[in-house]
């Protein structure tokens, strides 16, 4: 079973992600912010999903950190954001993909499968 880590500060969004992804057959771990990820205090996942606007440390900063660590640099990172103008910043942070909120569940699952099948 593929393990997905999600960092989002919105409890409702975290619940929805957990419900959708568990129903799709994934093992899901959720964090309310990026602190645990910045401290490497997590079990290595197969994919990260990060909200761009995390409270505390920004999702783009978390992405940069993960992509600069030897153990996590090859793990795909998908950034989610309500801003349609985030694409350039997401690319600069080294994320593997970007999805704009609101998004369709099918679109998210297809994007995840694309990255999970690369590994």
C-alpha positions as a Python dict, from the first residue, in 0.01 Angstrom:
ca = {
    (1, 'X'): (0, 0, 0),
    (2, 'X'): (143, 338, -103),
    (3, 'X'): (199, 585, 180),
    (4, 'X'): (99, 949, 126),
    (5, 'X'): (188, 1239, 356),
    (6, 'X'): (-39, 1543, 350),
    (7, 'X'): (37, 1876, 516),
    (8, 'X'): (-256, 2118, 525),
    (9, 'X'): (-357, 2360, 800),
    (10, 'X'): (-730, 2337, 722),
    (11, 'X'): (-886, 2055, 932),
    (12, 'X'): (-1173, 2016, 685),
    (13, 'X'): (-935, 1973, 391),
    (14, 'X'): (-725, 1723, 590),
    (15, 'X'): (-1039, 1519, 666),
    (16, 'X'): (-1146, 1522, 301),
    (17, 'X'): (-800, 1415, 184),
    (18, 'X'): (-791, 1136, 436),
    (19, 'X'): (-1137, 1011, 338),
    (20, 'X'): (-1073, 1028, -38),
    (21, 'X'): (-728, 874, -31),
    (22, 'X'): (-806, 597, 217),
    (23, 'X'): (-1109, 506, 8),
    (24, 'X'): (-876, 494, -297),
    (25, 'X'): (-654, 244, -115),
    (26, 'X'): (-371, 461, 16),
    (27, 'X'): (-212, 473, 360),
    (28, 'X'): (-240, 839, 466),
    (29, 'X'): (-62, 1046, 730),
    (30, 'X'): (-174, 1406, 780),
    (31, 'X'): (1, 1697, 945),
    (32, 'X'): (-152, 2037, 1036),
    (33, 'X'): (168, 2219, 934),
    (34, 'X'): (514, 2155, 792),
    (35, 'X'): (709, 2146, 1118),
    (36, 'X'): (743, 1766, 1142),
    (37, 'X'): (853, 1756, 780),
    (38, 'X'): (1118, 2023, 836),
    (39, 'X'): (1249, 1819, 1130),
    (40, 'X'): (1249, 1490, 937),
    (41, 'X'): (1013, 1354, 1207),
    (42, 'X'): (810, 1125, 980),
    (43, 'X'): (811, 786, 815),
    (44, 'X'): (921, 814, 451),
    (45, 'X'): (620, 825, 217),
    (46, 'X'): (581, 743, -151),
    (47, 'X'): (440, 1094, -217),
    (48, 'X'): (395, 1430, -42),
    (49, 'X'): (94, 1659, -88),
    (50, 'X'): (161, 2006, 56),
    (51, 'X'): (-64, 2307, 84),
    (52, 'X'): (121, 2616, -39),
    (53, 'X'): (-25, 2834, 238),
    (54, 'X'): (67, 2638, 551),
    (55, 'X'): (61, 2821, 882),
    (56, 'X'): (407, 2867, 1025),
    (57, 'X'): (644, 2743, 756),
    (58, 'X'): (524, 2788, 395),
    (59, 'X'): (457, 2479, 180),
    (60, 'X'): (704, 2599, -81),
    (61, 'X'): (975, 2621, 184),
    (62, 'X'): (890, 2266, 299),
    (63, 'X'): (914, 2150, -63),
    (64, 'X'): (1256, 2312, -108),
    (65, 'X'): (1375, 2148, 213),
    (66, 'X'): (1250, 1802, 107),
    (67, 'X'): (1404, 1833, -240),
    (68, 'X'): (1740, 1926, -84),
    (69, 'X'): (1752, 1625, 151),
    (70, 'X'): (1922, 1311, 23),
    (71, 'X'): (1653, 1078, 164),
    (72, 'X'): (1354, 1272, 28),
    (73, 'X'): (1483, 1443, -289),
    (74, 'X'): (1339, 1176, -522),
    (75, 'X'): (998, 1150, -350),
    (76, 'X'): (733, 1331, -559),
    (77, 'X'): (583, 1649, -413),
    (78, 'X'): (247, 1787, -525),
    (79, 'X'): (166, 2141, -413),
    (80, 'X'): (-198, 2248, -380),
    (81, 'X'): (-306, 2611, -378),
    (82, 'X'): (-611, 2827, -424),
    (83, 'X'): (-398, 3070, -626),
    (84, 'X'): (-389, 3006, -1002),
    (85, 'X'): (-72, 3217, -1013),
    (86, 'X'): (133, 2982, -793),
    (87, 'X'): (267, 2764, -1076),
    (88, 'X'): (594, 2958, -1125),
    (89, 'X'): (674, 2961, -752),
    (90, 'X'): (584, 2591, -728),
    (91, 'X'): (823, 2512, -1014),
    (92, 'X'): (1099, 2720, -853),
    (93, 'X'): (1053, 2529, -526),
    (94, 'X'): (1121, 2202, -711),
    (95, 'X'): (774, 2049, -678),
    (96, 'X'): (685, 1770, -918),
    (97, 'X'): (334, 1898, -980),
    (98, 'X'): (74, 2159, -890),
    (99, 'X'): (-301, 2140, -852),
    (100, 'X'): (-529, 2436, -804),
    (101, 'X'): (-809, 2437, -544),
    (102, 'X'): (-1085, 2351, -589),
    (103, 'X'): (-1000, 2035, -777),
    (104, 'X'): (-1182, 1721, -881),
    (105, 'X'): (-1101, 1404, -688),
    (106, 'X'): (-1042, 1218, -1015),
    (107, 'X'): (-785, 1480, -1124),
    (108, 'X'): (-595, 1448, -796),
    (109, 'X'): (-594, 1066, -803),
    (110, 'X'): (-476, 1060, -1166),
    (111, 'X'): (-196, 1306, -1085),
    (112, 'X'): (-91, 1098, -785),
    (113, 'X'): (-89, 775, -989),
    (114, 'X'): (124, 941, -1256),
    (115, 'X'): (392, 1024, -999),
    (116, 'X'): (361, 704, -797),
    (117, 'X'): (405, 492, -1110),
    (118, 'X'): (736, 663, -1185),
    (119, 'X'): (892, 510, -873),
}
